[in-house]
Amino acid sequence: MTAVLTRSTFRHGVHPPEQKDETSHLAIRRFPFAPVLVVPLNQHLGKPAVSTVREGEEVVRGQTIGKPDGFMSVAMHAPASGLVRRITLAPSAGGSMVESVFIEPHPAASQEVDDGEPCDVETASSEEIVAAIQQAGIVGLGGAAFPTHVKLRPPEGKEFDTLLINGVECEPYLTTDHRVMLEQTADIFMGVRYLLKATGAPKAIIAVEANKRDAVQKLERALPEDLPLEVAVCPVKYPQGAEKMVIKALLGREVPSGGLPADVGTICINVATTAEIGRLLPHGRGIQERVITIGGPAIRHKGNYRIPIGTTVRFALETTGVTGDLSRVFLGGPMMGPAVSNLDVPITKGTSGITAFTTNEISKATGHREIYPCIRCARCVEACPLYLNPSHLGLLAKNEQYPEMAEDFNLMDCFECGACSYVCPSHIPLVQYFRLAKKMVRKLEATA
């Protein structure tokens, strides 16, 4: 089947430098095990997993070390065979302290992963596939870390007519999904089979941006004839990888304010998540590692690595090497990824990359970054893909008018892509204002 070239896209958006050439051609390499792996029991939206191991216990790689606590939760698995040294609170990328399992890998262990109870795509029911995905601990690997099995169940009265596999990867520097499409093509197709059966959707589309032609060609050549799947090529634009934007670009459907993709008959799953489903479920295994891009001007040995969950950012940077003037590190890309203040936070399931910058690069990009008053130029309005008014929202946030932001100006629709901050000539940190405002809105709602 020939890939569909679509010229349609969402309106607005921006075109930051892609910065993908340094890693897009580099094959995925296996990362070494750190001396200690820190595995948070809360690596997903929803309730944390409940520990099933104790301090001093020997664990084997792939063993369940945390069971789901209800439907909005997933299992956790040991990223290495070793000894549980501690189970205690540890810092997370978000700044909070979360219960974590500290595992010291055995240096002489083979670190092989044993098979568990396989889930046969031909004979398993949709309910069994959903349960297997939860027990495998699979969440959205594009960064959101939403439990995948929850997405597979549409709200009452809704049905999926299209399964959208998101391989857009528009974030600068990141090439994780690109390499997965090139190197785990068969896993992706197997994952699509599981997802089609679980959702009941009659067809699937893999969305890829036009800057990944080699991935498009690889998928196209290997496409199974019996799979109701096509590959669609999108124009390059940021933030086209956001699910609302890729749905609008490919299907012309607009997810309503406060709504879900299911409201327009669509489910959107990241391509790396799809590949993990296809890789793990046939063997009954859980996710204990993931592919990430480690790049940016401050990294000496840039690349795409299959890295154990729980590896600290510090160990990752020491292993890949950094320049002497490391200034800022992002988990993910620089547009949406949070900057870390503590290098001892671990890589989690939702970490798609580590992007590091030198002092010189940060200085060139930001200058002195003095914040000036809004000049009402409307560049942020023209950039916002959701047609919000970031300028006015910024003023409301500055004056702490949080309920008004949510009720009258649709603050909660913002998915924090950072396009408004990127184009602002006054250097107003709009997306940071909105993140704080959304936290305050949720706090007010919880105490109401």
C-alpha positions, 0 to 999 in steps of 0.5 A, a space after each residue: 500500500 502506498 503511503 498517503 501524503 496529506 497536505 492538510 494540517 491544523 491551523 496555527 503552530 510554529 516551526 522551531 529548528 528540528 535539530 534531529 540530524 545528529 541522532 536520527 541516523 543512529 541505531 538504538 544501542 543498549 545502555 549499561 546498568 547503573 549501580 543503583 536503579 531507582 524505580 518510582 511506584 508512581 510513573 503514570 497518571 492515576 494511583 501509584 502501584 502497590 509494592 509487592 517486594 520488601 527490602 533485602 529481597 532478591 528480584 529477577 529482571 522483569 519480575 513484578 515489583 508493584 501491583 496495580 491499585 485499581 483500574 487507574 493504575 498499572 504494574 511495575 517491573 524490576 528493570 534488573 536482577 538484583 537486590 532491593 536495597 531500600 523502599 523509600 521516598 525519592 525525588 521525582 522530576 516534578 519535584 515531589 517525593 514519591 515512594 520508590 524501590 531502590 534495586 542494586 543490580 547483580 554484576 554477574 547476572 545475565 539480566 535475561 528476562 523470562 517469559 510469563 503468561 503470553 497473550 495470544 492475539 488470535 484467541 484473546 478477548 478484548 477484555 483479556 488484552 486490556 488486562 494484559 496491557 495493564 499487567 505489563 505496566 504499559 503507559 503512553 511513552 510519548 510523555 503523557 504516561 497515561 495508562 494505555 489500558 484505560 484509553 482502550 475503553 471508550 466512555 459509555 455510548 462511544 465507539 472507535 472507528 479509527 485507531 490512530 498510531 502517532 509517529 509524528 514526533 515533532 519535538 526538537 532533538 527527539 528521534 526515539 519514535 523515528 528509530 522505533 519505526 525503523 527498527 521495531 517495524 514488526 513489533 508495531 504491526 503486532 501492536 496494531 493487531 492487539 489494539 484493533 482487537 481491544 478497541 473494535 476499531 475497523 481501521 488504523 492509520 500510522 501518522 508520520 511527519 514528512 521529515 522521516 521519509 525512511 521510516 515511511 518507506 520502511 513501514 510501507 514496504 513491510 505493511 502486512 496485506 491482511 492488516 487494515 492499516 495505512 501510513 499517512 505523511 503529515 507536513 512538518 509543524 509543531 505541535 502536530 504530535 499532540 493528539 488533538 492536532 494530529 486528529 485534526 490534521 489527518 481526519 479533519 475532526 475537532 475534539 471538543 473543549 473538555 472532550 476526548 478523542 473518543 468523542 470524535 470516534 478516535 483513539 490515539 496511541 503513541 507508536 513506541 507504546 504500540 511497539 511495546 505492546 507488540 513486543 511484550 504481550 506475546 511473551 507475557 512480559 512487563 515493561 522494564 526498559 524503554 528507548 530514549 534519545 540523549 542529545 543536545 549541545 552539551 552531550 558528547 556521545 549523542 544517540 538513541 538508547 534502550 535504557 533500564 527504567 530507574 536509571 538516574 539522569 546523573 548516570 545517563 549524563 556521566 555515561 554519555 559524557 557532557 561538556 564542562 559547562 552543562 547548564 540546563 537539562 530537560 526530560 524530553 525535548 526543550 519545548 514541552 519537557 520539564 527542566 530538572 533541578 536534581 540530576 538524581 531523578 530517575 528515567 521513568 516510563 514517560 521519559 522520551 529523552 534527555 536534552 542537555 544544553 551548555 551555558 553558551 547555548 542557553 545564553 544565545 537562545 535566551 540572552 538576558 531573558 528580561 521579561 517585558 510587559 505584553 505589547 499585545 502583538 498577538 503573536 501568541 494568539 496566532 501560534 496557539 493551536 487551540 485558538 486560546 488567547 495566551 496574552 489575556 490568560 497570562 494577564 489573568 494568571 499574573 493577577 491570580 484570577 484562576 477560576 475566571 481563567 478556567 471558566 471563561 477562557 478554557 485554561 484547562 484545554 491548554 496542553 502546554 505545548 509552549 508555542 506561545 512562549 516560543 514566539 513571545 517578543 517580551 519573553 513572558 513565560 506564558 506556559 509556566 504561568 499556565 502550569 501554575 494556574 492549572 495546579 491552582 484551579 485543581 487545588 481550588 476544585 479539590 477544596 470546594 
